[in-house]
Amino acid sequence: MGARATLVQLLTSLSEAAAEAGEGSEDAAWCEVWQRHRPRLLTLLADPLPEVRREALPIAECVDVLLERWQAETDPTVRLPTLLVLGTATAGADDARAVERVREAVTGVLRTDTPVMRVAAVHSWAAFDPLAPVRELDLLVEVLSDPAVRPQFEKLWFVPDIGGPLNREGVLSWTARPLEDAPQTALSFVVRLVDAARRTGDTLLCQAALDEAWRLLVVMPSAASALLPHAGALLCDPDDGVRYRAAHLLAVLGARSAPYADELAALLDDLAEDEFFEGTVGDHARWALTRMGDRRALPELVERLYEPYRDQYTLGYCLSDPHLPEVEEVLAPLRAHAEILLPGVRKLLRDDGKGGALTCSFLNVLQAWGPAAAPALPEVVALLDDARYSLYAVDALVAMGPAAASAESAVRRCTVLDHSGNHHKVAWAAWRLGGDRDTALRLIGEAVLTQEGPLYGPVDLLGDFGPAAAPYADRVQQLMQHGDTWLRPRAAVALWSITGEPEPSVSVLEEYLPPIAHGGDSYGSFFYALQALARIGTVSPAARAVLSGVQGFDRPLSTYRDHRAVLQDEMIRSAIDDVLALPCS
């Protein structure tokens, strides 16, 4: 029926599933049945059909069996995957003699075989010797950048359980993975490939190398200085995909891309796209200019940001690929240009506010702009009667400050009745806009005293009342001492605000700093603690030492692996700078 190769895939998948499950997790009869049938299964390694022989390679398991197959195999489409599987099997082998025989086979291929087979030999060797790709970097760059060799990859590079061969660009991406543990070598690899692609006009190579450059940048910030001039030079490349990637990379690099501002401005009307990524070259060029504060990006910025949402509710993308930023990521930092941008935001809130895809996003932007957003007061007040947006609107109004005082009565009427927390938020907001402080304090303070977990009442709101909240200080201190990871730092800030005393709040907040220095990834708690310490205005020598060490990390202070890795890293490092500038306690 033509399904023999597929059936062999099923057999290897069953075997791999049993191995991953571990001893004792599989059916009691599995091992006995597998071993009984294994001699017959091994005959598939010599099957007349090359595709069956390829798919049967993982069944071999044993290095000696694979070496025997390697010596007997003559079909190059089977020899290459045999070499790859041989390396993987050797990685788990305890037999030093067998490992040495595999090393001899691999080095023999490196010396005498075809270019594609030599690259495969590096991959095979890397499975049991991670430094092999570092030593053979010149070979990898030479073969992968040779346009004449490119067609050979699609003829030879088959891998078990993958339906078709990999092309050169797929192999390039796969080759970059073993280099991740040698970041400087990985950087040299992508830069040399970009240089080679520019010399030969190999656009597919250039795109693939830029993709790897991008993946490297979001895990190694120091790569920026080496990648910046290459991305800048490629802004005028005739290939749409190359310009797209170059513009996105420069946008992510932000102010460091300022030397290329004119070239980016020339691309604002570039409507070219990449086949697999969202947005146009012009969209990314515009974002790049906003990141460096260039006013040439401002005309039509709001409208362009809205455009992708006109016919769909949200954007779609793979999180590790280049993609357009969120509206807040672009507009929130542009408070200095709010006067220019507000008309566009206000118009969209009027035309598309209720039910619009970006209503909450625009309200978040207005909150970030603070008093500068005050002209949008009518549009924000109009959203208070819609439960989908009312609390976002409340935050925006409070951020506007005294200019929004006229909205106090409207805010008081917007409470969503089915959630007690909304009552607290609205009472707090009404007070901030000029309403009754004592009533709000009593409502919020009683909630902190009487409510149980998970949040134990609006502790973070209580701190805004300062010394007036003194009757609740003991409860706040109790929550700071015994609360969960989210609650303790917020209670610490509230206690400091109430008492005016840095301790014990500073000590509690500083507990959230060392985990990041030791490889943790609780960046949200870390950032909150930094902001709180900056507000309190003091830091201990021990915490200062921890933060100095974190500043030296050549990795993003973020768990993201797209442009947000760079944005969050910039934000957190700026907060660290603020804390390090404080006097020691």
C-alpha positions in Angstrom: 0.0 0.0 0.0 3.0 2.3 -0.1 3.0 2.8 3.6 6.0 0.8 4.7 8.2 3.9 5.5 5.3 5.4 7.6 4.9 2.1 9.5 8.6 2.2 10.3 8.2 5.7 11.6 5.5 4.4 13.9 7.8 1.7 15.2 10.6 4.1 15.9 8.1 6.5 17.6 6.9 3.7 19.9 10.4 2.8 20.8 11.3 6.5 21.5 8.1 6.9 23.6 9.0 3.9 25.7 12.6 5.2 26.2 11.4 8.6 27.3 8.8 7.1 29.7 11.6 5.4 31.5 11.9 1.9 33.1 8.8 0.9 34.9 6.5 3.3 33.0 5.9 1.1 30.0 3.7 -2.0 29.8 5.3 -5.0 31.5 5.5 -6.9 28.3 6.9 -4.2 26.1 10.6 -4.9 26.6 10.1 -8.6 26.0 8.1 -8.1 22.8 10.4 -5.4 21.5 13.5 -7.6 22.0 11.8 -10.6 20.4 11.0 -8.6 17.3 14.2 -6.5 17.1 16.2 -9.0 15.0 13.5 -8.8 12.3 13.3 -5.0 12.6 17.0 -4.7 12.1 16.7 -6.3 8.7 15.0 -3.1 7.7 18.4 -1.4 7.8 19.2 -3.3 4.6 15.8 -2.9 2.9 15.8 -2.3 -0.8 14.0 1.0 -0.5 16.3 3.9 0.6 13.4 5.7 2.4 12.7 2.6 4.5 16.4 2.3 5.4 16.5 5.9 6.5 13.5 5.6 8.7 14.8 2.4 10.3 18.1 4.0 11.5 16.9 4.9 15.0 15.9 1.3 15.6 19.6 0.3 15.4 20.3 2.0 18.8 23.8 0.3 19.0 26.9 2.1 17.7 28.4 -1.1 16.3 25.2 -1.8 14.3 25.2 1.7 12.9 28.9 1.5 12.0 28.3 -1.7 10.2 25.5 0.0 8.3 27.7 3.0 7.6 30.4 0.8 6.0 27.8 -1.1 3.9 25.7 1.8 2.7 26.3 3.3 -0.7 23.3 5.5 -1.3 24.3 9.1 -0.4 20.7 9.9 0.7 21.0 7.2 3.3 24.7 7.7 4.2 24.2 11.2 5.4 21.4 10.5 7.9 23.3 7.4 8.9 26.2 9.6 9.8 24.0 11.9 11.8 22.3 9.1 13.8 25.7 7.6 14.4 26.8 10.7 16.1 23.7 10.8 18.3 24.1 7.2 19.3 27.8 7.8 20.2 26.8 10.6 22.6 25.3 8.0 24.9 27.9 5.3 24.4 30.1 4.0 27.2 32.4 2.0 24.9 35.5 4.1 24.3 36.6 1.8 21.5 33.3 2.4 19.6 33.6 6.1 20.2 37.1 6.2 18.7 35.9 4.2 15.6 33.1 6.8 15.1 35.6 9.6 15.5 37.7 8.0 12.8 34.8 7.7 10.5 33.7 11.3 11.0 37.2 12.7 10.5 37.6 10.6 7.4 34.5 12.3 5.9 35.8 15.7 6.9 39.0 15.1 5.0 37.8 13.5 1.8 34.0 13.7 1.2 31.7 16.1 -0.6 31.0 19.5 0.9 27.5 18.6 2.1 28.7 15.4 3.7 31.5 17.3 5.4 28.9 19.6 7.1 27.0 16.5 8.1 30.2 15.2 9.6 30.5 18.3 11.8 26.9 17.8 13.0 27.6 14.1 13.8 30.8 15.0 15.7 29.0 17.8 17.6 26.6 15.2 19.1 29.5 13.8 21.2 32.0 16.6 21.0 30.3 20.0 21.4 33.5 21.9 20.4 33.6 20.3 17.0 31.5 23.1 15.3 33.8 25.7 16.9 36.9 24.1 15.5 35.3 23.6 12.1 33.7 27.1 11.8 35.7 27.9 8.6 34.4 24.8 6.9 30.8 25.5 7.9 31.0 29.1 6.6 32.7 28.0 3.4 30.2 25.3 2.4 27.0 27.1 3.5 28.0 30.3 1.7 28.9 28.6 -1.6 25.9 29.2 -4.0 27.1 26.3 -6.2 26.7 23.8 -3.3 23.2 25.0 -2.3 21.3 22.5 -4.5 23.2 19.6 -3.1 21.6 20.0 0.3 18.1 19.3 -1.0 19.3 16.2 -2.7 21.1 14.7 0.3 20.0 16.1 3.6 17.4 13.6 4.8 16.5 13.1 8.4 14.4 10.3 9.9 10.8 11.2 10.6 10.9 14.3 8.4 9.0 13.9 5.1 11.4 15.6 2.8 15.0 16.8 2.6 16.2 20.0 4.3 17.3 22.9 2.1 20.5 24.8 2.8 18.7 27.4 4.9 17.2 24.8 7.1 20.6 23.2 7.6 22.0 26.6 8.4 19.5 27.1 11.1 20.1 23.6 12.5 23.9 24.3 12.4 23.5 27.4 14.5 22.0 25.5 17.4 25.2 23.7 18.5 27.0 27.1 18.5 24.6 28.5 21.2 27.0 27.4 23.9 29.8 29.4 22.2 28.2 32.8 21.7 31.2 34.6 20.2 31.6 31.8 17.7 27.9 32.0 16.9 28.2 35.7 16.3 31.2 35.2 14.0 29.2 32.5 12.2 26.2 34.8 11.3 28.3 37.9 10.6 30.6 36.0 8.2 27.5 34.5 6.4 25.9 37.9 6.0 29.2 39.3 4.6 29.4 36.3 2.2 25.8 36.7 1.1 26.4 40.4 0.3 29.4 39.6 -1.8 27.6 37.0 -3.9 24.2 38.5 -3.9 22.8 35.4 -2.3 19.5 36.7 -0.8 18.3 33.4 0.6 21.5 33.0 2.5 21.3 36.6 3.7 17.7 36.2 5.0 18.6 33.0 6.8 21.7 34.5 8.4 19.7 37.5 9.5 17.2 35.2 11.1 20.0 33.6 13.1 21.4 37.0 13.9 18.0 38.0 15.3 17.7 34.9 17.4 21.2 35.5 18.7 20.5 39.1 19.6 17.6 38.3 21.9 19.7 36.0 24.0 23.1 37.9 23.8 22.7 41.7 24.1 26.4 42.3 23.3 25.8 41.0 19.8 24.2 44.4 19.0 27.5 46.3 18.2 28.5 43.7 15.6 25.1 43.3 14.0 24.2 47.0 13.8 26.4 48.1 10.8 25.4 45.0 8.8 21.7 45.7 9.3 22.2 49.3 8.5 24.0 48.5 5.3 21.2 46.1 4.2 18.4 48.7 4.4 19.0 49.4 0.7 19.1 45.8 -0.3 16.9 45.1 -3.4 15.4 42.0 -1.7 12.2 42.7 0.3 12.9 40.0 2.9 16.3 41.3 3.6 15.1 44.9 4.0 12.3 43.7 6.2 14.7 41.8 8.6 17.2 44.7 8.6 14.5 47.3 9.5 13.1 45.1 12.3 16.6 44.5 13.8 17.3 48.2 13.8 13.9 48.9 15.4 14.7 46.5 18.2 18.1 48.1 18.7 16.4 51.4 19.4 18.5 54.5 20.0 21.7 52.7 18.9 20.3 52.7 15.3 20.3 56.5 15.2 23.1 56.7 12.6 20.7 55.1 10.1 17.8 57.4 10.8 17.8 58.9 7.3 17.9 55.5 5.6 15.0 54.4 7.7 13.0 57.5 7.0 13.5 56.8 3.3 11.7 53.5 3.8 8.5 54.8 5.5 6.5 54.3 2.4 8.0 50.9 1.6 5.0 48.5 1.3 7.1 45.4 0.7 6.4 42.5 3.0 8.0 39.2 3.9 6.1 36.1 2.9 5.9 34.6 6.4 6.0 37.7 8.7 3.6 40.4 9.5 3.8 44.1 8.6 5.6 46.0 5.9 9.2 47.2 5.7 7.8 50.7 6.2 6.0 49.6 9.4 9.2 48.4 11.0 11.1 51.5 9.7 8.5 53.7 11.4 8.8 51.8 14.6 12.6 52.1 14.4 12.3 55.9 14.2 10.0 56.1 17.1 12.5 54.1 19.2 15.1 56.8 18.6 12.6 59.7 19.1 12.7 60.8 15.4 9.7 63.0 14.7 9.6 61.8 11.1 7.8 58.7 12.4 4.9 60.6 13.9 2.7 61.6 11.0 0.1 58.8 10.5 1.7 56.7 13.2 -1.5 56.0 15.1 -3.4 55.2 11.9 -0.7 52.8 10.7 -0.7 51.0 14.1 -4.4 50.6 13.9 -4.4 49.3 10.3 -3.6 45.6 11.0 -6.6 45.5 13.3 -9.1 46.9 10.9 -10.1 43.5 9.6 -9.1 41.2 12.4 -9.3 41.3 16.1 -5.7 40.4 17.0 -2.5 39.9 15.2 -1.1 36.4 14.7 2.6 35.5 14.8 5.2 33.0 16.0 6.6 34.5 19.2 10.2 33.9 18.2 9.9 35.5 14.8 10.1 39.2 13.9 6.7 40.7 14.2 5.1 44.1 14.8 5.1 45.5 18.3 2.0 46.0 20.3 0.4 49.5 20.2 1.4 50.2 23.8 5.0 49.3 23.1 5.2 51.9 20.4 3.1 54.8 21.8 3.6 54.6 25.6 7.2 55.9 25.4 6.1 58.8 23.2 4.7 61.0 26.0 6.8 64.0 24.8 4.9 63.8 21.4 1.4 63.3 22.9 0.2 66.7 21.5 0.9 65.4 18.0 -0.4 61.9 18.5 -3.5 62.6 20.6 -5.8 63.7 17.8 -5.4 60.3 16.1 -6.0 58.4 19.4 -9.0 60.5 20.2 -10.6 60.0 16.8 -10.2 56.2 17.0 -11.7 56.2 20.5 -14.7 58.2 19.2 -15.2 56.1 16.1 -14.3 52.7 17.4 -14.1 52.9 21.2 -16.9 50.5 22.2 -16.1 47.1 20.8 -12.9 48.3 19.1 -9.9 46.0 19.1 -7.5 48.6 20.4 -9.7 50.4 23.0 -8.0 49.0 26.0 -4.6 49.4 24.4 -5.2 53.1 23.7 -6.4 53.6 27.3 -3.2 52.0 28.5 -1.3 54.5 26.4 -3.2 57.4 27.8 -2.4 56.2 31.3 1.3 56.1 30.4 1.1 59.6 29.0 -0.4 60.9 32.3 -1.3 64.7 32.4 -0.2 65.0 28.8 -3.3 62.9 27.8 -5.8 65.3 29.5 -7.3 66.6 26.2 -8.7 63.0 25.7 -10.9 63.4 28.8 -14.2 63.4 26.9 -13.4 60.2 25.0 -12.3 58.4 28.2 -15.3 59.5 30.3 -17.5 58.2 27.5 -16.1 54.7 28.1 -16.9 54.6 31.9 -20.3 53.1 31.3 -19.0 50.0 29.6 -17.8 47.3 31.9 -15.3 46.1 29.4 -13.3 49.3 29.6 -14.4 51.2 32.7 -11.5 50.2 35.0 -9.0 50.9 32.2 -10.6 54.3 31.8 -10.5 54.9 35.5 -6.7 54.3 35.5 -6.3 56.7 32.6 -8.3 59.4 34.3 -6.3 59.1 37.6 -3.1 59.4 35.6 -4.3 62.6 34.1 -4.3 64.2 37.5 -6.2 67.4 38.5 -7.2 68.0 34.9 -9.6 65.1 35.2 -11.3 66.3 38.4 -14.5 67.0 36.6 -14.9 63.2 35.9 -15.1 62.4 39.6 -18.9 61.9 39.7 -18.8 59.9 36.5 -16.1 57.6 37.9 -18.1 57.1 41.1 -21.1 55.9 39.0 -19.1 53.3 37.0 -18.7 50.7 39.7 -19.2 47.1 38.4 -21.4 45.6 41.1 -20.4 41.9 40.7 -16.8 42.3 42.0 -16.0 43.9 45.4 -12.5 44.8 44.2 -14.0 47.2 41.6 -15.8 49.1 44.4 -12.4 49.6 46.1 -10.7 50.7 42.9 -13.5 53.2 42.1 -13.6 54.7 45.6 -9.8 55.2 45.4 -10.0 56.8 42.0 -12.8 59.1 43.0 -10.7 60.3 46.0 -7.7 60.8 43.7 -9.9 63.0 41.5 -10.9 65.2 44.4 -13.6 63.1 46.1 -14.0 62.1 49.8 -10.8 60.7 51.2 -12.1 59.4 54.5 -14.9 57.3 52.9 -12.5 55.7 50.4 -9.9 55.0 53.2 -12.5 53.4 55.4 -13.8 51.1 52.6 -10.3 50.1 51.5 -8.9 49.8 55.0 -11.7 47.5 56.1 -11.2 45.3 53.1 -7.5 44.9 54.0 -8.5 44.0 57.6 -11.2 41.5 56.8 -10.6 39.9 53.4 -8.8 36.6 53.1 -6.6 35.4 50.2 -5.5 35.4 47.6 -5.1 39.2 47.6 -6.2 40.0 51.2 -7.8 43.3 50.0 -6.4 46.2 48.1 -3.1 46.6 50.0 -1.5 48.5 47.1 -4.3 51.1 47.1 -4.1 51.6 50.8 -0.5 52.8 50.6 -1.6 55.8 48.6 -3.2 57.3 51.7 0.1 57.6 53.4 0.1 58.3 57.2 -3.7 58.6 57.2 -3.8 54.8 56.9 -1.9 54.4 60.2 -4.7 52.4 61.9 -4.1 49.6 59.4 -0.3 49.5 59.6 -0.2 46.4 61.8 -2.3 44.4 59.4 -0.2 45.6 56.5 3.0 44.5 58.3 1.5 41.1 59.0 0.7 40.7 55.3 4.2 41.8 54.4 5.7 39.1 56.7 3.4 36.2 55.8 1.9 37.0 52.4 2.7 35.3 49.1 5.3 36.3 46.5 2.9 38.8 44.9 1.6 40.3 48.1 4.7 40.8 50.2 6.4 43.5 48.1 3.2 45.4 47.7 2.6 45.4 51.4 6.2 46.5 52.0 5.6 49.6 49.8 2.3 50.3 51.6 4.0 50.0 55.0 6.7 52.4 54.0 4.2 54.9 52.7 2.2 54.7 55.9 5.1 54.9 58.4 7.7 56.8 56.4 10.3 54.3 57.7 12.5 52.5 55.1 12.8 49.4 57.3 11.6 46.7 57.4 10.2 47.4 53.9 13.6 47.7 52.2 14.8 44.4 53.6 11.7 42.6 52.3 12.0 44.2 48.8 15.7 43.3 48.6 14.8 39.6 49.0 13.5 39.7 45.4 16.9 40.7 44.0 19.3 37.7 44.5 17.2 35.1 42.7 17.9 36.9 39.4 21.6 37.0 40.1 21.5 33.2 40.6 19.8 32.4 37.3 16.2 32.9 38.3 13.6 34.3 35.9 11.1 36.1 38.2 11.6 39.3 36.4 8.2 40.8 37.3 8.9 40.6 41.0 12.4 41.8 40.4 11.3 44.9 38.5 8.6 45.7 41.0 11.2 45.6 43.8 13.5 47.9 41.8 10.8 50.4 41.3 9.8 50.3 45.0 13.4 50.7 46.2 13.7 53.7 43.9 10.6 55.3 45.5 11.8 54.6 49.0 15.2 56.1 48.1 17.7 53.8 49.7 19.5 50.5 49.1 21.8 48.3 51.2 25.5 47.6 50.2 24.6 43.9 49.7 21.8 44.7 47.3 24.0 47.1 45.5 26.6 44.3 44.9 23.9 42.0 43.6 22.6 44.6 41.2 26.1 45.4 40.0 26.6 41.8 39.1 23.3 41.5 37.3 24.1 44.6 35.2 27.1 42.7 33.9 25.1 39.8 32.5 25.4 39.3 28.8 21.9 37.9 28.6 18.6 39.7 28.4 16.8 40.2 31.7 13.7 38.7 30.2 12.0 35.4 29.5 10.8 36.5 26.1 12.6 35.5 22.9 11.3 38.2 20.5 11.6 42.0 20.5 10.1 42.1 24.0 13.3 40.5 25.3 15.2 43.7 24.3 12.4 46.1 25.5 12.1 44.4 28.9 15.8 44.2 29.3 16.2 48.0 28.6 13.4 48.8 31.1 14.9 46.6 33.9 18.5 47.8 33.3 17.3 51.4 33.5 15.5 50.6 36.8 18.8 49.0 38.1 20.6 52.2 37.2 18.1 54.2 39.2 18.6 52.0 42.3 22.4 52.0 42.0 22.3 55.8 42.0 20.6 55.8 45.4 22.6 56.4 48.7 23.3 53.3 50.7 21.2 52.6 53.8 
